[in-house]
Amino acid sequence: MQPARRALASASLPAATAPNPGALLLGCGGCRRLRLQHQHQYLHRHQHRHQQRRAFSRPSPPRLHPTASTEAAVPPDRPPVAPPAAPAPRGLARLSSRRLISVSGPDAARYLQGVITANLFPGAPASKAASPDLQHLRRDVGIYAAFLTAQGRLLHDVFLYRDPRRAAEDEASGRTSWLVEVDADEAGSLQQHIRRYKLRARFDVRLVDEAEVRVWQAWDDAAPLSFISPSPPSGLLLAAVPDPRAPNLGHRILTFSSSASSSGSSSSSSSNNNNDNHHHPEETIAQSLLLLLSSGANHPPPPLVPEAAYTLRRYLHGVPEGPRELAPNHALPHESNMDLVPHAIDFRKGCYVGQELTVRTEHRGVVRKRVLPCLLYPASEAAQPSLGGEGEGRAEEDGVAAALARLYRPSVVRVDGDGGGGGGGGALTAGGLPAEASIGRANKSGRSAGKWLRGVGNVGLALCRLEIMTDVVLPGETGGTAGSYSPGDEFVVDLGDGAGGKVKIKAFVPDWLRRGLAEKEVR
């Protein structure tokens, strides 16, 4: 009995202190299995406690959104496109950089209500915020919104549209059908994101084929656009909504191939036909849109322009778009000016992903950085560019956008070296600057004043510190502090070429952004 007792006692010891393994084989088979099971449980508990001690003994890593590893990466740059020779005051551009995702079903609206920043049920009482009725669903064609991480960082900036092809069917069945417009390179990622958190919600998600629905942008600085023809020549179904991100930015237009169209009506125009998708090539659709867009008999429709003209127009108005300008998992809605876009963020609706930080920033935080339009100019120039008039961007009613358009050039002449006014250099476009290049004061050291995002020609967007690069006074501050803005300050961007090449940069505050900040101060 003594050897057997010693063997039983040894089973409770760690593997490192257990006696001769042969001793563990004493006793019947059931006893051996029980002893091995106890030893396995002990080793498992010991290993788990060791891992816990290691985890608590080092700093915790930052908590990321569950999809950060697969969805937060900035996609690679698209092939470079030649900068436009001049800004287009009128135009119709096909946006091939945008794709659509269809979200349709009985629970589609309630699901989207919980994951986007905009409010799809603006008329719902507070008592029904958790489960709003479809009778309170908004009726307008489209809105601008964003998907956020749990930490309140941007995942995707989107346009959200009611699908006009299924309006009658949805009305009869109690379903809702939506089209989510997102950057084409991120469409698959957003589709997976929606599916991953669908759980038991009743709706279908699919990536819409590019030939089925196309995205366009139309604008005209001379006169407002209108859709005067009730019957498009090619029998297209379309939907149009004013782009709310900046005044006079233009209209967002969706065109639907007729074979994918069902009964329903659009806010703009619609018609019925039985043609196939292949009967509506892009050139035919473009010509049909040009016939529709008119501001009167004496004002012809805008010309067809490349997407680069639309991109330049966005930059002139200070409007970022897509993951290359709104870095996923890093950009904040307030820094991206989304809080100033009508209905893009609802600070009073019920819970949604990322709400806590977003609402706290709105009511208690100070937004020190914002995306602003910027002008690049050679480092050899001593005089800063001026928009004309007094102050920054108060030249005329259309403000900074029109003034920057007059200063636009397809390229910048750079100066190699320290940027202090030496000789020549080669031609450089804003698209050649490295993304997120740091902006600093010329010939001075100190904290970064911002970072470069993207650009075309000699204009672009940058995330700028307001108190350093602009005359905007932050709430609760009076200006004049150390490191604050001075009209004579100049700023430079490092070209990252290893030779110390730099170009100067000047940020401007759009009129709509100034008005929005002033209104927030009053509230």
Residue pairs with C-beta under 8 A, 6 or more apart in sequence:
3 23
3 26
4 26
4 27
6 19
6 23
7 23
7 24
7 26
7 27
7 35
8 27
8 31
8 35
10 18
10 19
10 23
10 24
11 18
11 24
11 35
11 36
11 38
11 39
12 38
12 42
13 19
14 42
14 43
14 46
15 39
15 43
18 24
18 39
24 32
24 35
24 36
25 32
27 35
63 150
63 151
64 72
64 149
64 151
64 329
65 71
65 72
65 149
65 150
65 151
65 153
65 155
65 329
66 196
67 155
67 189
67 192
67 193
67 196
68 149
68 329
70 189
70 192
71 155
71 186
71 189
71 190
71 192
71 193
71 328
71 329
72 155
72 328
72 329
72 330
73 328
74 323
74 324
74 327
74 328
74 435
75 183
75 185
75 186
75 323
75 324
77 324
77 435
78 97
80 431
81 306
81 307
81 308
82 308
82 410
83 308
83 312
83 410
83 411
83 429
83 430
83 431
83 456
83 457
84 306
84 308
84 309
84 312
84 410
84 456
84 457
85 410
86 408
87 309
87 312
87 313
87 316
87 405
87 408
88 303
88 305
88 309
88 312
88 313
89 220
89 221
89 222
89 405
90 219
90 220
90 221
90 222
90 302
90 303
91 218
91 219
91 302
91 303
91 304
91 305
91 309
91 310
91 313
92 216
92 217
92 218
92 286
92 289
92 290
92 293
92 301
92 302
92 303
92 304
92 305
93 216
93 217
93 218
93 304
93 305
93 306
93 307
93 309
93 310
94 214
94 215
94 216
94 282
94 286
94 307
95 215
95 216
95 217
95 307
95 310
96 184
96 210
96 307
97 183
97 184
97 185
97 307
97 322
98 181
98 182
98 183
98 184
98 215
99 181
99 182
99 183
99 184
99 187
99 207
99 208
99 210
99 215
100 179
100 180
100 181
100 182
100 187
100 207
100 208
100 213
100 215
100 254
101 179
101 180
101 182
101 187
101 190
101 191
101 194
101 205
101 206
101 207
101 208
102 163
102 177
102 178
102 179
102 180
102 204
102 205
102 206
102 207
102 208
103 111
103 112
103 177
103 178
103 179
103 180
103 194
103 203
103 204
103 205
104 163
104 166
104 175
104 176
104 177
104 178
104 203
104 204
105 175
105 176
105 201
105 202
105 203
105 204
106 173
106 174
106 175
106 176
106 202
106 203
107 201
107 202
107 203
108 175
108 176
108 177
108 178
108 201
108 203
109 120
109 121
109 134
109 137
109 176
109 178
110 131
110 132
110 201
111 194
111 198
111 201
111 203
112 120
112 160
112 178
113 119
113 120
113 121
113 132
113 349
113 350
113 352
114 350
114 351
114 352
114 353
115 147
115 194
115 197
115 352
115 353
116 145
116 146
116 147
116 158
116 160
116 352
117 145
117 146
117 148
117 333
117 338
117 344
117 345
117 346
117 352
117 354
117 358
118 143
118 144
118 145
118 160
118 343
118 344
118 345
118 346
119 138
119 343
119 346
119 348
119 349
120 137
120 138
120 160
121 132
121 133
121 136
121 137
121 138
121 349
122 136
122 138
122 346
122 349
123 136
123 138
124 132
124 133
124 136
128 136
129 349
129 350
130 350
134 174
134 176
137 176
139 162
140 162
140 241
140 267
141 161
141 162
141 164
141 239
141 240
141 241
141 266
141 267
142 159
142 160
142 161
142 162
142 239
142 241
142 252
143 159
143 160
143 244
143 343
143 344
144 157
144 158
144 159
144 160
144 243
144 244
144 245
144 338
144 341
144 343
144 344
145 157
145 158
145 159
145 160
145 344
145 345
146 154
146 155
146 156
146 157
146 158
146 333
146 338
146 344
146 345
147 154
147 155
147 156
147 158
147 190
147 193
147 353
148 154
148 155
148 333
148 352
148 353
148 354
148 358
149 155
149 329
149 353
149 354
150 353
150 354
151 354
151 357
152 332
152 333
152 354
152 355
152 356
152 357
152 358
152 361
153 328
153 329
153 330
153 331
153 332
153 354
154 326
154 327
154 328
154 329
154 330
154 331
154 332
154 333
154 336
155 190
155 193
155 328
155 329
156 182
156 183
156 186
156 189
156 190
156 193
156 323
156 328
157 182
157 320
157 321
157 322
157 326
157 336
157 338
158 180
158 181
158 182
158 190
159 180
159 181
159 241
159 252
160 178
160 179
160 180
160 181
161 178
161 179
161 181
161 239
161 241
161 254
162 176
162 177
162 178
162 179
163 170
163 177
163 178
163 179
163 264
164 237
164 239
164 256
164 264
164 265
164 266
164 267
164 270
165 177
165 237
165 256
165 260
165 261
165 262
165 263
165 264
166 175
166 177
166 262
166 264
167 263
167 264
167 265
168 262
168 263
168 264
168 265
169 175
169 177
169 262
169 263
169 264
170 176
170 177
179 208
179 213
179 254
180 190
181 215
181 252
182 190
183 321
183 322
183 323
185 322
185 323
186 322
186 323
186 328
187 207
188 207
191 205
191 206
191 207
194 205
195 205
198 205
211 257
211 277
212 256
212 257
212 260
212 277
213 254
213 255
213 256
213 257
213 260
214 254
214 255
214 282
214 285
215 252
215 253
215 254
216 252
216 253
216 254
216 255
216 289
217 243
217 250
217 251
217 252
217 253
217 310
218 225
218 240
218 250
218 251
218 253
218 289
218 293
218 302
219 225
219 248
219 249
219 250
219 251
219 302
219 313
220 250
220 293
220 295
220 302
221 248
221 398
221 402
222 295
222 299
223 295
223 296
223 299
224 295
225 250
225 251
225 293
225 295
225 302
226 293
226 294
226 295
227 240
227 268
227 269
227 292
227 293
228 292
228 294
229 269
229 291
229 292
230 269
231 269
231 271
232 238
232 269
232 271
232 288
232 291
232 292
233 288
233 291
234 280
234 284
234 285
234 287
234 288
235 258
235 271
235 272
235 273
235 275
236 255
236 256
236 257
236 258
236 271
236 280
236 285
236 288
237 255
237 256
237 258
237 261
237 264
237 266
237 270
237 271
238 253
238 254
238 255
238 256
238 266
238 268
238 269
238 270
238 289
238 292
239 253
239 254
239 256
239 266
239 267
239 268
240 251
240 252
240 253
240 254
240 267
240 268
241 251
241 252
241 267
242 250
242 251
242 252
243 249
243 250
243 251
243 252
244 341
244 342
244 343
244 344
245 317
245 319
245 337
245 341
246 317
246 318
246 319
246 401
246 510
246 512
247 511
247 512
248 317
248 398
248 401
249 313
249 314
249 317
249 319
250 310
250 313
253 268
253 289
255 285
255 289
257 277
257 280
258 272
258 273
258 274
258 275
258 277
258 279
258 280
259 274
259 275
259 276
259 277
260 277
261 272
264 270
269 292
286 304
290 301
290 302
290 303
290 304
291 301
292 301
293 301
293 302
294 300
294 301
308 456
311 456
312 408
312 456
312 457
312 459
314 320
314 321
315 373
315 454
315 455
315 456
315 459
315 460
315 461
316 373
316 400
316 401
316 404
316 405
316 408
316 459
317 373
317 400
317 401
317 510
317 512
318 337
318 371
318 372
318 373
318 400
318 401
318 461
318 508
318 510
318 513
319 337
320 326
320 336
320 337
320 371
320 453
320 461
324 435
324 453
324 454
325 371
325 453
325 454
325 461
326 336
327 436
332 361
333 339
333 344
333 345
333 358
333 361
334 358
334 361
334 362
334 365
334 367
334 370
335 367
335 369
335 370
335 371
335 463
336 370
336 371
337 370
337 371
337 513
337 516
338 344
338 345
339 345
339 362
339 367
339 516
339 520
340 512
340 513
340 516
340 517
340 520
345 358
345 362
347 358
347 359
347 362
347 363
361 367
366 474
366 475
366 476
367 466
367 474
368 465
368 466
368 467
368 474
369 450
369 463
369 464
369 465
369 466
370 463
370 464
370 466
370 513
371 453
371 461
371 462
371 463
371 464
372 461
372 462
372 463
372 464
372 469
372 470
372 507
372 508
372 509
372 510
372 513
373 400
373 401
373 404
373 459
373 460
373 461
373 507
373 508
373 510
374 452
374 455
374 459
374 460
374 461
374 462
374 464
374 505
374 506
374 507
374 508
375 385
375 404
375 407
375 458
375 459
375 505
375 506
375 508
376 412
376 430
376 433
376 455
376 458
376 459
376 460
376 493
376 503
376 504
376 505
377 384
377 385
377 412
377 458
377 503
377 504
377 505
377 506
378 412
378 413
378 414
378 415
378 425
378 503
378 504
379 414
379 415
379 419
379 420
379 421
379 442
379 492
379 502
379 503
379 504
380 413
380 415
380 421
380 422
380 423
380 425
381 504
382 421
384 490
384 504
384 506
385 407
385 506
387 393
387 394
387 395
387 400
387 403
387 404
387 407
387 508
388 395
388 403
389 395
389 396
391 471
392 400
392 470
392 471
392 508
392 509
393 399
393 400
393 403
393 508
393 509
393 510
393 511
393 514
394 511
395 402
395 403
396 402
396 403
398 511
399 510
399 511
399 512
400 508
400 509
400 510
400 511
401 510
404 459
404 508
407 458
407 459
408 457
408 458
408 459
409 457
409 458
410 429
410 457
410 458
411 427
411 428
411 429
411 457
411 458
412 427
412 428
412 429
412 430
412 457
412 458
412 503
413 425
413 426
413 427
413 428
414 425
414 426
414 427
414 428
414 495
414 501
414 502
414 503
415 421
415 422
415 423
415 424
415 425
415 501
415 502
415 503
416 422
416 425
416 497
416 499
416 500
416 501
417 499
417 500
417 501
418 500
418 502
419 442
419 492
419 500
419 501
419 502
419 503
419 504
420 443
425 501
428 495
428 503
429 455
429 456
429 457
429 458
430 454
430 455
430 456
430 457
430 458
430 459
430 460
431 454
431 455
431 456
432 495
433 452
433 455
433 460
433 493
433 495
433 496
433 503
434 452
434 495
434 496
435 452
435 453
435 454
436 451
436 452
436 453
437 451
437 452
437 493
437 494
437 495
437 496
438 448
438 450
438 451
438 452
438 493
438 494
439 448
439 449
439 450
439 451
439 452
439 462
439 464
439 469
439 491
439 492
439 493
439 505
440 446
440 448
440 449
440 491
440 492
440 494
441 449
441 489
441 490
441 491
441 492
442 489
442 490
442 491
442 492
442 504
446 483
447 468
447 483
448 465
449 464
449 465
449 468
449 469
449 491
450 462
450 463
450 464
450 465
450 468
450 469
450 491
450 507
451 462
451 463
452 460
452 462
452 493
452 505
453 460
453 461
453 462
453 463
454 460
454 461
455 461
462 505
462 507
464 470
464 507
466 472
466 474
467 473
467 474
467 477
467 479
467 481
467 483
467 484
467 485
468 483
468 484
468 485
468 489
469 485
469 489
469 491
469 507
470 485
470 507
470 508
470 509
471 485
471 487
471 509
472 509
472 514
472 517
473 479
475 521
479 485
490 504
490 506
491 504
491 505
491 506
491 507
492 502
492 503
492 504
492 505
493 502
493 503
493 504
493 505
494 500
494 501
494 502
495 501
495 502
495 503
